[in-house]
Amino acid sequence: MQKTQINFLRGWPAPELLPAEQLAAACQRVLSADRPAVYTPVLEYGADEGYAPLRQGLAAWLGRHYRVVPDAERICITGGASQNLACILQSFSDVHATRAVWAVAPVYHLAVPIFNDAGFGGGRVRATPEDDDGVDVDALEERIQALEQEEKGKDFGKPTKLPHPKRKFYRHLIYVVPTCANPSGKSMPVARREALVRLARKYDALIISDDVYDFLQWPLQGPVKVERPPEMSLPRLCDIDLAMPCAENDPEGFRHTVSNGSFSKISGPGVRTGWAEASPAFVAGLASTGSTRSGGAPSQLCAGMLSDLVASGELERSIDQVLRPALQRRHGLLLDAVRRHLAPHGVTYRESSLTGAAKSFGGYFLWLKLGPGFSADLVAHVASTEENVIIGYGNMFTVQGEETKTTFDDHFRLCFSWLAEEDLLEGIKRLEKVLVRIAQNKECYKALEKQVLCKNEDMKQHV
């Protein structure tokens, strides 16, 4: 009989973490028959910038959290981080005017197809490496300079898109997850964030910052507290950018960063609602994206429900009293299992999201390194076929076409947010069996490894 599947790949919140009761109550309040002034705007087409009460509520909440002056003009409502990434590419990039998309590797693997769909295929999405503090800014600058030198004097033709008075086409795009990165779990310290913003301003680049895990952090020791230490409320890249004078190459004040936020991780993925925060000029351009102009802001009804939860403080309480403690517990259970069952076989991992004295972690994922002689491709294949355990193998998080520059076949990713808590331990025990089996039957599995690598390479050519 086949064992029950244990899926460490799925990056979803567990069903018991979803605030169904709060959302149901908010929906009843918003759609109450005796409140036409409330339900009418959420059932009609919305303003291009999004539901005004949610914009205002987010401005106040985010202002408190990040210690910045609230400004609703810096915020527009989106259909979530993935949908908004596509909208940003539609409005602020062009396959002729934009020379490259720079993706920090290991990269969130499902972002790359969004760049491909926007026309950035065939080597136009380029990998740039991390170090212990996140994106290696010096290495990124070297790559940008090399590309600029390589393309110097070449004529790429006029932009394929018509000019728009509320938009611009950036020369480079930089995609990062600066806090609790997926998959590496790393958070960029303030100095690294400032260096990255300065780089973007220098080369007319737009940093697309996926800030989806900022609220989901916890201490490694002790209880979760509402009052967060500085390392759990680091300034966003957009806040650093907006605190500086406009760059010389940016007379219209679009600036060089956009914070891509989402309710998927702090409420539920099904609400399909998020927000973008940037300069007012950038927000005006993003809100003028064609699909938004036609249909109004996405997720208007859910925006009304979420506005209710933000304004009442219920969402914040759910994050602090349910999500963060639950994720802290799950992360601790997974770490304990890894220490007992995988570490003796050479598996290592990062303790804290930030380097230095800070001892905190966040997000959904643990990024682990295999001991010498193990291939993550092979481990993932054997785990799936022999133990019915699904993991994220390292090369899944490379940029297609850039595998020789960033290879992660000695790494794998485990998600601790989705599985039942008892399955976290069972899954790690099964992975230990896989490592022992491979180590004890090296010749047999060596032949299988070649087949797996060839199969994976063939699959990549068709992705």
C-alpha positions in Angstrom: 0.0 0.0 0.0 1.3 3.4 -1.0 2.1 5.8 1.9 0.0 8.9 2.4 1.5 11.8 0.5 3.4 14.5 2.5 3.7 17.6 0.4 6.5 20.0 1.6 6.4 21.8 -1.8 2.9 23.4 -1.4 3.3 27.0 -0.1 -0.2 27.4 1.2 -1.5 28.3 4.7 -3.0 25.3 6.5 -6.9 25.3 6.6 -6.9 26.0 10.3 -5.0 29.2 9.8 -7.6 30.7 7.5 -9.8 33.4 9.1 -13.1 32.1 7.8 -15.2 33.2 10.7 -13.8 36.8 10.6 -14.3 37.0 6.8 -17.9 35.7 7.0 -18.7 38.3 9.7 -17.1 41.1 7.7 -19.0 40.0 4.6 -22.3 40.1 6.5 -21.5 43.6 7.8 -20.5 44.9 4.4 -23.5 43.4 2.5 -26.1 44.2 5.2 -29.4 45.1 3.5 -29.7 48.2 5.7 -26.4 49.7 4.6 -26.7 50.6 0.9 -24.0 53.3 1.3 -21.6 50.5 2.1 -22.6 47.6 -0.1 -23.3 49.7 -3.3 -19.7 50.8 -3.9 -18.3 47.3 -3.2 -20.7 45.7 -5.7 -20.2 48.3 -8.4 -17.1 48.9 -10.6 -14.4 50.3 -8.3 -12.2 53.4 -8.7 -9.0 52.7 -10.6 -6.8 53.2 -7.5 -9.0 50.8 -5.5 -11.5 50.9 -2.7 -10.8 54.2 -0.9 -11.5 53.0 2.7 -9.1 50.1 2.3 -6.4 52.4 0.9 -6.9 54.7 3.9 -6.9 51.8 6.3 -3.8 50.3 4.8 -2.0 53.6 4.9 -2.7 54.0 8.6 -1.7 50.3 9.4 1.4 50.3 7.2 2.4 53.7 8.5 2.3 52.4 12.1 4.2 49.2 11.3 7.0 50.8 9.2 7.1 54.1 11.1 6.4 56.3 8.1 3.8 59.0 7.5 0.6 57.5 6.2 -0.3 58.5 2.7 -3.2 56.8 0.8 -2.0 58.4 -2.4 1.0 56.1 -2.3 -1.3 53.0 -2.3 -3.5 51.3 -4.9 -5.4 48.0 -4.5 -4.4 45.1 -6.6 -5.5 41.5 -7.4 -2.7 40.1 -5.3 1.1 40.1 -5.7 1.2 37.8 -8.8 -1.5 39.7 -10.7 0.1 43.0 -9.8 3.5 41.8 -11.0 1.9 41.3 -14.4 0.3 44.7 -14.3 3.6 46.4 -13.4 5.3 44.7 -16.4 2.4 45.8 -18.7 2.7 49.5 -17.6 6.4 50.1 -16.8 8.4 47.8 -19.0 8.9 47.3 -22.8 10.8 44.5 -24.5 12.9 47.1 -26.5 13.3 49.8 -23.9 13.9 47.5 -20.9 17.2 45.7 -21.3 16.9 43.0 -18.7 15.0 41.6 -15.7 17.4 40.8 -12.9 16.1 38.0 -10.6 17.9 37.2 -7.3 18.7 33.5 -7.3 17.6 31.3 -5.8 14.4 32.8 -7.1 10.7 32.4 -6.4 10.2 30.0 -9.3 6.7 31.0 -10.3 7.7 34.6 -10.8 9.8 33.8 -13.8 6.9 32.7 -16.1 5.2 36.0 -15.4 8.3 37.8 -16.8 8.4 35.3 -19.8 4.7 36.1 -20.5 5.6 39.8 -20.6 8.1 39.2 -23.4 11.2 38.7 -21.4 12.3 35.2 -22.5 15.3 33.9 -24.3 17.9 35.1 -21.8 16.2 38.4 -21.0 15.6 37.2 -17.4 19.1 37.1 -15.8 20.1 35.6 -12.5 22.1 37.5 -9.9 23.4 35.9 -6.8 22.8 36.2 -3.0 25.3 36.2 -0.2 24.5 35.9 3.5 22.8 39.3 3.5 20.6 38.8 0.4 21.2 40.1 -3.0 24.9 40.8 -3.7 24.7 44.4 -4.9 28.3 44.5 -6.1 27.8 41.4 -8.2 24.6 42.8 -9.6 26.3 46.0 -10.6 29.0 44.1 -12.3 26.4 42.2 -14.4 24.5 45.4 -15.3 27.7 47.1 -16.4 28.8 44.1 -18.4 25.4 44.0 -20.2 25.5 47.8 -20.8 29.0 47.4 -22.3 27.9 44.4 -24.4 25.0 46.3 -25.9 26.7 49.7 -26.2 25.9 51.3 -29.6 23.3 48.7 -30.5 20.0 49.9 -31.9 17.0 48.0 -30.4 14.4 50.1 -32.1 11.6 52.1 -30.7 9.5 50.9 -27.8 6.8 48.4 -28.8 4.3 50.2 -26.6 2.8 53.6 -27.1 4.0 56.3 -24.7 1.6 57.1 -21.8 1.6 60.4 -19.9 1.4 58.6 -16.5 4.0 56.0 -17.1 7.7 55.4 -18.0 9.7 52.4 -19.3 12.5 51.5 -16.9 15.8 50.4 -18.4 16.2 47.5 -15.9 13.9 45.6 -13.6 15.2 44.0 -10.4 13.0 41.4 -8.7 13.6 40.7 -5.0 12.0 39.3 -1.9 13.9 41.4 0.7 12.3 40.0 3.9 12.2 36.2 4.6 13.0 35.5 0.9 11.4 32.6 -0.9 13.1 30.1 -0.9 16.3 31.1 1.1 14.5 32.7 4.1 17.1 35.5 4.2 16.3 39.1 5.1 18.4 42.0 3.8 19.8 44.3 6.5 19.2 48.1 6.3 22.6 48.9 4.8 22.1 46.3 2.0 18.7 47.7 1.3 20.1 51.2 1.0 22.8 50.0 -1.4 20.3 48.3 -3.6 18.1 51.4 -3.8 21.1 53.5 -4.7 22.0 51.1 -7.5 18.5 51.2 -8.9 18.6 55.0 -9.0 22.0 55.0 -10.7 20.9 52.6 -13.6 17.3 53.7 -14.1 16.1 50.4 -12.7 12.7 49.6 -11.0 13.0 47.3 -8.0 9.9 45.1 -7.7 9.9 44.2 -4.1 7.6 41.3 -3.0 6.9 42.3 0.6 4.5 39.4 1.3 6.2 37.9 4.5 6.9 41.2 6.4 4.1 40.6 8.9 4.9 36.9 9.4 8.0 37.0 11.6 8.7 35.6 15.1 11.5 35.2 17.7 13.4 31.9 17.7 13.1 31.9 21.5 10.3 33.1 23.7 6.7 34.0 23.0 5.4 36.1 20.0 4.8 39.7 21.1 2.7 42.4 19.5 5.5 44.9 19.9 8.2 43.8 17.4 11.9 44.4 17.7 13.6 46.5 14.9 14.7 43.4 13.0 11.0 42.5 12.4 10.0 45.9 11.1 12.9 46.7 8.7 12.2 49.7 6.3 10.9 48.7 3.0 12.8 49.6 -0.1 10.1 52.0 -1.2 10.4 53.9 2.1 14.2 54.2 1.7 13.7 55.4 -1.9 11.0 57.9 -1.1 13.1 59.4 1.7 15.8 60.4 -0.9 15.5 63.3 -3.3 14.4 62.4 -6.8 17.2 61.0 -9.0 18.4 63.1 -11.9 17.1 60.5 -14.4 13.6 60.7 -12.8 12.2 64.2 -13.3 8.6 63.0 -13.1 9.1 61.5 -9.7 8.1 57.9 -10.5 11.0 56.8 -8.2 12.7 53.4 -8.5 10.8 51.0 -6.1 7.4 49.5 -5.7 6.3 47.4 -2.7 4.2 44.5 -3.8 1.9 43.5 -0.9 -0.7 40.7 -0.5 -3.4 39.5 1.7 -2.8 35.9 0.6 -0.4 35.1 3.3 -2.1 37.1 6.1 -5.7 36.4 5.3 -6.2 33.7 2.6 -5.0 33.2 -1.0 -8.6 33.0 -2.2 -9.4 36.6 -1.4 -7.2 37.5 -4.4 -6.5 41.0 -3.1 -3.3 42.9 -2.5 -1.8 46.4 -2.6 1.1 48.3 -4.2 2.9 51.1 -2.5 5.1 53.5 -4.3 5.3 57.1 -5.3 2.0 58.8 -6.0 3.2 59.2 -9.7 3.9 55.5 -10.0 0.6 54.6 -8.3 -1.3 56.8 -10.8 0.4 55.0 -13.7 -0.2 51.6 -12.3 -3.9 52.4 -11.7 -4.1 53.4 -15.4 -3.2 49.8 -16.6 -5.7 48.9 -19.4 -7.4 46.0 -17.6 -7.9 48.2 -14.5 -9.3 51.1 -16.5 -11.8 48.8 -18.1 -13.0 46.8 -15.1 -12.0 49.1 -12.2 -9.8 48.0 -9.4 -9.7 44.2 -9.0 -11.3 42.4 -6.0 -13.6 45.2 -5.1 -15.9 43.1 -3.0 -13.1 41.4 -1.1 -11.5 44.8 -0.7 -14.6 45.9 1.2 -14.5 42.9 3.5 -10.8 43.3 4.1 -11.2 47.0 4.8 -13.7 46.1 7.5 -11.1 43.8 9.1 -8.2 46.2 8.8 -10.2 49.1 10.3 -11.5 47.1 13.2 -8.0 45.7 14.0 -9.3 42.1 13.6 -6.8 41.3 10.9 -3.9 42.5 12.9 -5.1 40.5 15.9 -5.4 37.4 13.8 -1.8 37.9 12.6 -0.4 38.4 16.1 -2.6 35.9 18.0 -3.0 33.1 15.4 -0.7 33.2 12.4 2.6 34.2 13.9 2.4 31.9 17.0 1.3 29.0 14.7 4.1 29.5 12.2 6.6 29.9 15.0 5.4 26.5 16.5 5.5 24.8 13.1 8.9 26.2 12.3 10.2 25.0 15.6 8.8 21.5 15.1 10.4 21.3 11.7 13.7 22.5 13.0 13.7 20.0 15.8 13.0 17.2 13.4 15.7 18.3 11.0 18.2 18.5 13.9 17.4 15.0 15.0 17.0 13.2 11.7 18.7 15.1 8.9 21.6 17.0 10.5 23.4 13.7 11.4 23.5 13.0 7.7 25.2 16.4 6.9 22.2 18.5 6.2 22.6 22.2 7.3 20.3 25.2 7.4 20.2 28.9 8.2 19.2 29.6 11.8 17.9 33.2 11.5 16.5 35.3 8.6 19.0 38.1 9.4 22.8 37.7 10.0 24.3 39.1 13.2 22.8 39.1 16.7 19.2 39.1 15.7 17.5 35.8 16.3 14.2 35.7 14.4 12.8 33.9 11.4 9.8 34.3 9.2 7.9 33.3 6.1 6.8 29.8 5.1 10.0 28.0 4.1 13.2 26.4 5.3 16.1 26.3 2.8 18.5 23.4 3.5 21.8 22.3 2.2 22.6 18.6 1.6 25.9 17.0 2.7 28.6 16.2 0.2 27.8 13.7 -2.5 24.0 14.2 -2.5 22.0 15.6 -5.4 18.8 17.4 -4.5 17.4 16.3 -7.9 18.0 12.7 -7.0 16.8 13.1 -3.4 13.6 14.7 -4.6 13.0 12.0 -7.1 13.6 9.1 -4.6 11.5 10.9 -1.9 8.6 11.2 -4.3 8.7 7.7 -5.9 9.7 5.6 -2.8 8.3 7.6 0.2 5.6 9.7 -1.4 7.2 12.9 0.0 7.3 16.0 -2.3 10.0 18.6 -1.7 11.3 21.6 -3.7 14.6 20.6 -5.2 17.2 23.3 -5.5 17.4 23.7 -9.3 13.7 24.4 -9.3 14.7 27.9 -8.1 17.2 28.7 -10.8 16.4 31.1 -13.7 15.8 29.1 -16.9 18.8 29.5 -19.2 21.0 30.7 -16.3 21.6 27.4 -14.6 25.4 27.4 -15.2 25.7 30.7 -13.3 23.6 29.7 -10.3 23.2 26.0 -9.5 21.5 24.8 -6.3 21.6 21.0 -6.7 22.9 20.7 -3.2 19.8 22.6 -1.7 16.2 21.8 -1.2 13.2 23.8 0.2 10.6 22.6 2.8 7.3 24.4 3.5 6.1 24.3 7.1 2.9 26.3 6.7 0.7 23.8 4.9 1.1 20.3 6.4 -0.6 19.0 9.6 1.9 19.3 12.4 2.3 15.6 12.9 3.1 15.2 9.2 6.1 17.6 9.5 7.9 15.0 11.7 6.7 12.0 9.6 7.9 13.7 6.4 11.4 14.4 7.9 11.7 10.7 9.1 10.9 9.6 5.6 13.5 11.9 4.1 16.1 10.5 6.5 15.3 7.0 5.1 15.9 8.4 1.6 19.3 9.8 2.6 20.3 6.6 4.3 19.2 4.5 1.3 21.1 6.6 -1.2 24.3 6.6 1.0 24.1 2.8 1.3 23.4 2.1 -2.4 25.6 4.7 -4.1 26.2 2.8 -7.3 22.6 1.9 -7.8 21.4 5.5 -7.2 24.3 7.0 -9.2 22.9 5.5 -12.4 19.4 6.7 -11.5 20.8 10.2 -10.8 22.0 10.4 -14.4 18.5 9.5 -15.7 16.9 12.1 -13.4 19.2 14.9 -14.4 18.6 14.1 -18.1 14.9 14.0 -17.6 14.9 17.3 -15.7 17.0 19.0 -18.4 14.6 17.8 -21.0 11.7 19.1 -19.0 13.3 22.6 -18.6 13.6 22.8 -22.4 9.8 22.5 -22.6 8.9 24.9 -19.8 
